Amino acid sequence: MTKTLERDLGLPAVVAISMGAMIGSGIFILPAIAYGVAGPAVVLVYVIAGLLVLPAALSQSELATAMPKAGGAYLYIERGLGPLFGTVAGLGTWFSLTFKSALALVGGVPYLLLLLDVPAGYVTPLALGLATVLVGLNLLGAKQTGLTQVAVVTVMLLALAWFVVGGGPTVERGNFSPFLDGDLGGIVAGIGLVFVSYAGVTKVASVAEEIERPDRNIPLGIIGSLLVTTALYALIVAVMVGVVPGDVLATSSTPMADAAERTLGLAGVVAVVIAAVLALVSTANAGVLSASRYPFAMARDELVPTSLGAISDRFGTPSTAITLTGVVTLVLVAFVPIAEIAKLASAFQFVVFALVNVAVVVFRESDVDYAPAFRSPLYPWVQILGVASSLVFLTQMGLVPLAGAAAMTAGGVVWYLLYARSRVDRVGVAVSTARRRIGEAHLADTRSLVADGGRRRILVVVTEGTPFPQERTLVEVAAAVARGNDGIVSVVRFETVPDQQPLDYAAESVSPADVRFEAETGSLAEDLGEGVDLEVAEIVSHDTAHAVVNYARHRRIDVVVLPARPSNLSRRWPVNRVDWIRRHLPCDLLVVDGEATRPLVGDGGVRVVGDGGPYHPLTVLVSDALGTRSETGVVSFDPGPAGVQAASRNRYLDRLTDLMSARTSDGSIGTARPDPSPVVVLDRQVLDRTPTGSLSIGVWPHQATRQGRFGRVVRRLLY
């Protein structure tokens, strides 16, 4: 039985984890950089950026109440879009959070050194010691981690509130003029820069399995913390802009400390430094807590080694996943210039935000059991805005972060292909829904074709060199298709004469071969039985391929039956013209290949070969018509290429059964047996896949009913 995590995180802990994951370098460092880009409008930049994160926050809140399990964005993306997207999102987010935890530790210690008389060489040892303490807290339990987070965030917020209240009265309005200089490019660039300041808001969803009353506490915690943090960011930045001259602020490396020194004196600077240290520590703590739940959740789904899904019997925490995350964090702090490369992970948050919004749309539009306690308002416009804004501002991150996002995406794809793909046999809701709807569309088309009781005109093409046994097989195929529609089979012998010979002269002459053709073909009419009318004709032309196409067009033929390698099809070009005929015919085409002298059907039934996707309605019609003529009435279907999802395919075949007359002995459509069947129907396949010793019929629907190139690609990807 799978162990679950204890739900011991209340609303205060949820808010603290969410705010602690947000408040960090985004307010202690970035305002100065953003001011250099947007000027005094940096206040507006922070407000807009917070509002643009709201779609992801609403979407994550909805998904978390529907699936309150560990894993956060990974879980929602994997369930909605499939294991490949889930692997990319899970590994990428885990790396991103681990990088940011290490960065917070490395960046927080120098602030600590401003208060303590410690040499600069102790930065790394202090960061390693702090990381070890945080990992230990996470191993003890989410409750202890949450309590620590609440205490740290409370003290931090008190210091930040003092900064706003104490500095507000000294704000100079002149520092905000001109607020907008008419260049929106600076505002857009500034939003792309500070957007990452809010990226941590949804990370609390990764510990949803450990939250009390998730249907209430998750939406309140995520959305409430985002709104409070957005307002706090705007007030803090407004104080910075209002009390620090623009030229000083734009070049400051410690903008909050500079502002505090001007308004609150030394005590204010100390408070800001304490707040900065606590903010970066809380960021690291929230990072370790949420990051460790990603490999834990992925291990449950067998996308990473299952040992990462182990839960400690003593503490009830995912100890292996926490230990791995802690070890990676320590390695990054000790050996990697984390400040230089951690920004590579920032852009990946935009990718995750976009995918989370897509996941909400997928679940809402599917027919799966999806019942979130909280529903995002203004659906789907909120999600569309979230996807669009994420993609737009992703381009504002710069080349290096984009390269980092691309590298993490590529790493996730490689891991999935080399490790996870062979271990999972499931698809996301998006793929299963698309398969179902494509299957239903094909079933509707098939039902319409089967129900069409109109007369079908079938043209059987023979030439001078067509032996009678082969002609008989072609006629039997045509008769089987025509019989269910009270159709007409026209057997036409196309004779090709040299260009220099007049057609009227050739048409008037009667050869022994002509007499034999009429006699032999006429004898077939007696074998066809009721329900099929047989017509016989001869056509003389200089180019048989063109003559076949013209005859089919003028006589309104529905289906042409043609041998795969007809003799004397064209004297003008010494090549096989079947492919040319297929492209130019105004109707469907059946190409017959294989042993022409054996019976059309016997006791082995009919076997259908395709690529695993829904079969074209014409393929079903032909297979069913031939299957009803076999002694057992069997139509069996190949399982398709490796990787075809059996569950989706079987659901489609079960519904297809109701439309067909051919059955197995137990009343259901069978799966193809290993022994060769006498007749093989190839669904939109080339004839080089013909099994040895079988008569194969390649089904080529008219281009008006065939899928386009894009449709064929989608069908292959889905099936």
BELSUL-V461762 format. One record per pair of residues at least 4 apart in sequence whose C-alpha atoms are under 6 Angstrom apart, sorted by the first residue. I is the first residue (numbers start at 0). J is the second residue. Records with the same first field share a line. If there is no record, write none. Layout:
I=J ; J
//
This chain:
4=209
5=209
6=209 ; 210 ; 211
7=142 ; 209 ; 210 ; 211
8=12 ; 142 ; 209 ; 210 ; 211
9=211
10=216
12=16 ; 145 ; 149
13=220
14=18 ; 220 ; 224
15=19 ; 148 ; 149 ; 152
16=285
17=200 ; 203
18=224
19=281 ; 282
20=199 ; 282 ; 285
21=196 ; 197 ; 199
22=278
23=278 ; 279
24=28
25=29 ; 196
29=33
30=34
31=248 ; 249
33=189
34=38 ; 41 ; 249
35=249
36=185
37=41 ; 185 ; 186 ; 189
39=175 ; 178
40=178
42=233 ; 236 ; 237
44=190
48=190 ; 194
49=229
54=381 ; 382 ; 385
55=59 ; 352
57=375
58=356
59=63
60=218
61=371 ; 373 ; 374
63=67
64=214 ; 371 ; 372
65=370 ; 371
67=207 ; 208
68=207 ; 208
69=205 ; 206 ; 207 ; 208 ; 292 ; 296
70=74 ; 205 ; 292 ; 293 ; 296
71=204 ; 205
73=77 ; 85 ; 88 ; 89
75=79
76=80 ; 85 ; 358
77=81 ; 82 ; 85
78=427
79=358 ; 427 ; 428 ; 429
80=427 ; 429
81=426 ; 427
82=86
85=89
86=90 ; 411
87=91 ; 408 ; 411
88=92
89=293
91=407
93=290
95=344
96=286 ; 290
97=328
98=341
99=103
100=283 ; 286
101=328 ; 332
102=106 ; 337
103=107 ; 279 ; 283
104=126
105=126
107=276 ; 279
108=122
121=125
133=284
134=325
136=144
137=144
138=318
139=314
140=314 ; 316
141=145
148=152
149=153
152=156
155=274
156=160
158=270 ; 274
161=165
162=166
163=167 ; 235
166=262
167=238
170=241 ; 242
171=241
174=241
185=189
188=395
190=194
191=392 ; 395
205=289
212=216
213=217
214=372
216=220
217=221
218=222
219=223
220=224
224=228
225=229
228=232
237=241
239=243 ; 258
243=248 ; 258
256=268
259=263 ; 267 ; 268
260=264 ; 268
263=267
274=278
277=281
281=285
282=286
286=290
287=291
291=320 ; 321 ; 324
294=298
295=307 ; 308 ; 320
297=302 ; 303
298=302 ; 303 ; 304 ; 305 ; 307 ; 308
299=308
301=305
302=419
307=319 ; 320
309=317
310=315 ; 316 ; 317
311=315 ; 316 ; 318
318=322
321=325
330=334
331=335
337=341
343=400 ; 403
344=403
346=400 ; 404
347=404
349=389
353=386 ; 389
356=382
361=429
365=432
377=381
384=388
388=392
389=393
414=418
415=419 ; 420
416=420
428=432
434=438
438=613
442=446
445=616
446=450
452=484
453=484
454=484 ; 485 ; 486
455=481 ; 486
456=486 ; 487 ; 556 ; 557
457=488 ; 558 ; 559
458=488 ; 489 ; 559
459=490 ; 560
460=491 ; 561
461=465 ; 492
462=492 ; 493 ; 494
464=566
468=596
469=595
474=478
478=482
479=624 ; 625
480=621 ; 624
481=486
482=486 ; 530 ; 531
485=530 ; 531
486=531
487=531 ; 532
488=533
489=533 ; 534 ; 535
490=535
491=535 ; 536 ; 537
492=537
493=537 ; 538 ; 539
494=539
495=539 ; 540 ; 541 ; 543
496=541
498=541
516=520
517=521
542=569
543=568 ; 569
546=550
548=584
550=554
551=555 ; 556
557=586
558=586 ; 587 ; 588
559=588
560=589
561=590
562=590 ; 591
563=590 ; 591 ; 592
580=584
586=701
587=700 ; 701
588=699
589=697 ; 698
590=696 ; 697
591=695 ; 696
592=694 ; 695
593=693 ; 694 ; 695
594=694
600=629
601=629
602=629 ; 630 ; 631
603=676
604=626 ; 629 ; 633 ; 634
605=626 ; 634 ; 678 ; 679
606=634 ; 635 ; 636 ; 679
607=636 ; 679 ; 680
608=637 ; 681
609=682
610=639
611=639 ; 718
612=718
618=622 ; 682
619=623
622=626
623=661
626=632 ; 633 ; 634 ; 661
627=632 ; 661
632=661 ; 662
633=661 ; 662 ; 663
635=669 ; 670 ; 671
636=670 ; 671
637=671
643=718
645=649
662=666 ; 667 ; 668
663=667 ; 668
677=693
678=693 ; 694 ; 695
679=695
680=695 ; 696
681=696 ; 697 ; 698
682=698
683=698 ; 699
706=710 ; 711
714=718
//
